[in-house]
Amino acid sequence: MRTRPGRTAALALPVSLTLAACGAAAEEQVGAGSPDVTVPSSLAAEPSAPPETAEDFLDLAEKAMAEEPAWTFSVQGEEGLTLQGQKSAATYEGSLRRAAGRAALHSQGVSTSSKGTKKTEELYVVGDAGYLKEGAAGWKAVSPADPEMRNKVEDPIAVVDEFRMYAQAADGEVKVTETEGGGTVELRVVSGKQKLSAVQDRAWAKKAKREFDPTAEQLRQAGVPVEDGQLTLSGLEEVLVLDATSYRIESHRLDFGFLIPYNGQDITFEQKVSEANQGPYQGKIELPADVR
């Protein structure tokens, strides 16, 4: 199980200009003969238009998350392979802290295999530097740009930029819905079962494929001929949930799977990852002293 730990546009608001008389005291200051002062209609304040499109909500979310120096998220994940009814899986539970105004995060957690074996993992990313500690081993330098590290760095704030890419796609792939009661707004990307080759150029499909690649390589090493052109996306759903009033990120979830043909049947790969906002973090995220 790979860890899933942990990008700001300003929103211009109309400026309200008001001038009004303030009774006798104001008249004494201005003078009885002073002309009336009026505000041109062109300068009158207008209420900001409510968000409508996915990009409107994403701009508001980006601004809202930048109002605090950092955030804490809880993380849960599950990943597994199933063949002939036999499933091999691992789960992950952890937490991450992510700075809002700079590229910095700290994640730590534990993965548990289907046999009960546990493995701890801790990761720091600050700028272009990354350091990973697995189990009892010491810190090792890693590149945050490496695909495997990108899989480990689950970044709920960076998801805003990813959803913006989805929304800017030619066919507009992000659906916006307000939950019953109006407490939250959900931005959602959904795909049904289809050949990966049919959607391989979509940003969300590339993300799912990148997440699957380490498992695909393990299968190849075990003698399973995994070919990209033969893969079927069994389904995908990615959801970003915002508070309907503050527009802060409440949670993010990615759920997808692949079917890998093997000896006349399919090996099923499934992955589910979610992060939930636990609130602002006021501390500073920086590399540990023993790796600086």
PyMOL commands that set and color helices and strands:
alter all, ss='L'
color gray80, all
select helices_A, chain A and resi 24-30+41-43+54-65+147-152+159-167+196-199+203-221+228-230+289-291
alter helices_A, ss='H'
color red, helices_A
select strands_A, chain A and resi 70-83+86-99+104-113+118-126+129-134+140-142+175-178+184-191+194-195+232-243+249-262+265-280
alter strands_A, ss='S'
color yellow, strands_A
deselect
rebuild
show_as cartoon
